[in-house]
């Protein structure tokens, strides 16, 4: 018995040794292969799966992936300039209600089919069929009909004139173009698509749900072709795991502020072994003030809140210097936003004076100011998962308590938070702007929409009716000068009534290993400009 | 035995029906419905009219009982419906992910059994030896570590520093080891103690004394008497742990980036994807009940007192 056991044991050991040496060889081989292919493949992490990449739908389709595959008719350039994309030229009728697009000649989808006016019409009509999901976007709800003029000319008629129409066509979704072969039987893309076939710079060549996606350069792309041949997106939901993957060399790049907390970015930066880069302003971190409920319905209280805070502390100590202090609702580089509306300096004494004058007085034995037996108290709900928001609010809580305002912070589950905010159950809450091409027009427009956060911000102020009229006017206006004047009035009103507290201009940032070259950002905060990156030879 | 089986199967069906009720109605108690959640996730400022239109289309505004009946009717035909968010078939999605999580959980279970039986038996037999004392301290240390932390330590040392195993992801048997080990290490201390205590108790029993008196070899006594005696409580509690292992796999799946059922459910919970959540609760409920059923039968086979209890009545 013992002999038999010994025999089995030695045989197993032999097998094990043989297996190990084999494995070593094959390991060496794969690492060599990897080295050979490494120079044309960029690997990056993403927190979520890219989804089915349906160009006409929202989550779980990831925006950056939609942008890699599909093209818009027109695109958003620097400073909001509308640039040709699938359409090379467009004419707008005098009344601003009719847009005729001339399509680019020779554009082919990744299945080899050509872009035609008929195909563009089919795409737009597919979006119109699913109106309930898209009606929030006026570029969709405004469309009256789509007409094919000839092979490469398509005319879109709007129900009313709407100046941001072109701007909204540049959005990543839902108005980008899918090839005919991508449409499912029945033609509706509201549920699913047959295949993700676009005309964009990349082609989806491999996809394992929840694990990774591989994009290969589209060599027939009509625009400037990507320099890198292949991009692999690895789904890594945890930020610590992402950092370890970067350290091990499993990924080359972590892109976007959604993937790394400011402090994690800084730690990687200090290591000195990686390239790090911060973008310019992409949107604004903003606190919205509810003007419809007490005590923030009083302008004086809103003003006091504005004065009693130090942006520098927040930017330096909480945001680790990765964002710039914001003095206005929109970054001056955004369309119609380069306006001097003035600013509220950090001045605690001024804040106290304003509150005293408004009748909110410190009473002996009471920790907070009071008026008519009411304590000066504001409630601020926030999403429990937003750690940066939590830190900023904790700072503000201590700052505002210093001037005698009691600040109640309420952490909520994400969905419940949204529900409360939509119901107006807040005095203040975070309401970041959306970035271009949504800003400024869409952000402003939601301020007059029913059940919207922005409505609570402006409807309790003294200028509400004038504000609403001006917003309605500005999006219908066809005259550039009139629009500029109207925007100036709107933004000035927002400032004077102290509707929002701008904190900082949000940025994107990235960390990459040294093999990735020409790292940069686009103005679009949801785009990853993979086509512009290069890899070291 | 037959009667025992029939009774157990009947109570299994009843329990599953209960699970379906809980799955369906409890989810609807949570504030915010899928339509509202959908727009919130996408940060779309949708109007009430467009939300109502979608609710109408999806049948979310029908009476709850008819929605429940409709769902059950389809479930009987093994059709679990389509996800509101991804539009994909829930049954297929759940099953494909379930196997991944099941793979981790069952490998972890294997680790638990190997670790706890060897260490537990050894420390009982060599009571109060250096080995016994050493394991006692180390298992208390491991048991008090949070699993995500343990996971990071394992990843850092084994995958990043030594480069022995892949850091994360899914696909080969190597990907299975660290996640299962993380899960197993968290649970094993409990079983090591359970086996040790239970075996020491058995040692005081008269039948062990008689076995010794009969002159049986010590390792025969350990295998046939002592260890066998610890099996029924061990099996029952392992069966209960199976559900816990599936639940614990969620954290491990996130840290190790494994596309298992845990991550899917976490996302679906955020999106209030009713159909997915209902399907998941039903699936896990079924699994839980089935495992306990198997454990009961195994116990009945090992210990005749259990199956005979029913026969006498």
Boltz contact constraints between the chains, C-beta under 6 A:
constraints:
  - contact:
      token1: [A, 58]
      token2: [B, 42]
      max_distance: 6.0
  - contact:
      token1: [A, 59]
      token2: [B, 41]
      max_distance: 6.0
  - contact:
      token1: [A, 59]
      token2: [B, 42]
      max_distance: 6.0
  - contact:
      token1: [A, 60]
      token2: [B, 85]
      max_distance: 6.0
  - contact:
      token1: [A, 60]
      token2: [B, 86]
      max_distance: 6.0
  - contact:
      token1: [A, 132]
      token2: [B, 50]
      max_distance: 6.0
  - contact:
      token1: [A, 132]
      token2: [B, 53]
      max_distance: 6.0
  - contact:
      token1: [A, 132]
      token2: [B, 54]
      max_distance: 6.0
  - contact:
      token1: [A, 135]
      token2: [B, 50]
      max_distance: 6.0
  - contact:
      token1: [A, 136]
      token2: [B, 44]
      max_distance: 6.0
  - contact:
      token1: [A, 136]
      token2: [B, 45]
      max_distance: 6.0
  - contact:
      token1: [A, 136]
      token2: [B, 46]
      max_distance: 6.0
  - contact:
      token1: [A, 191]
      token2: [B, 87]
      max_distance: 6.0
  - contact:
      token1: [A, 192]
      token2: [B, 87]
      max_distance: 6.0
  - contact:
      token1: [A, 210]
      token2: [B, 259]
      max_distance: 6.0
  - contact:
      token1: [A, 211]
      token2: [B, 259]
      max_distance: 6.0
  - contact:
      token1: [A, 236]
      token2: [B, 257]
      max_distance: 6.0
  - contact:
      token1: [A, 237]
      token2: [B, 254]
      max_distance: 6.0
  - contact:
      token1: [A, 238]
      token2: [B, 254]
      max_distance: 6.0
  - contact:
      token1: [A, 238]
      token2: [B, 255]
      max_distance: 6.0
  - contact:
      token1: [A, 241]
      token2: [B, 168]
      max_distance: 6.0
  - contact:
      token1: [A, 241]
      token2: [B, 257]
      max_distance: 6.0
  - contact:
      token1: [A, 244]
      token2: [B, 160]
      max_distance: 6.0
  - contact:
      token1: [A, 244]
      token2: [B, 167]
      max_distance: 6.0
  - contact:
      token1: [A, 245]
      token2: [B, 167]
      max_distance: 6.0
  - contact:
      token1: [A, 248]
      token2: [B, 160]
      max_distance: 6.0
  - contact:
      token1: [A, 248]
      token2: [B, 167]
      max_distance: 6.0
  - contact:
      token1: [A, 250]
      token2: [B, 167]
      max_distance: 6.0
  - contact:
      token1: [A, 415]
      token2: [B, 32]
      max_distance: 6.0
  - contact:
      token1: [A, 415]
      token2: [B, 37]
      max_distance: 6.0
  - contact:
      token1: [A, 415]
      token2: [B, 40]
      max_distance: 6.0
  - contact:
      token1: [A, 416]
      token2: [B, 31]
      max_distance: 6.0
  - contact:
      token1: [A, 418]
      token2: [B, 40]
      max_distance: 6.0
  - contact:
      token1: [A, 419]
      token2: [B, 32]
      max_distance: 6.0
  - contact:
      token1: [A, 446]
      token2: [B, 45]
      max_distance: 6.0
  - contact:
      token1: [A, 449]
      token2: [B, 45]
      max_distance: 6.0
  - contact:
      token1: [A, 452]
      token2: [B, 45]
      max_distance: 6.0
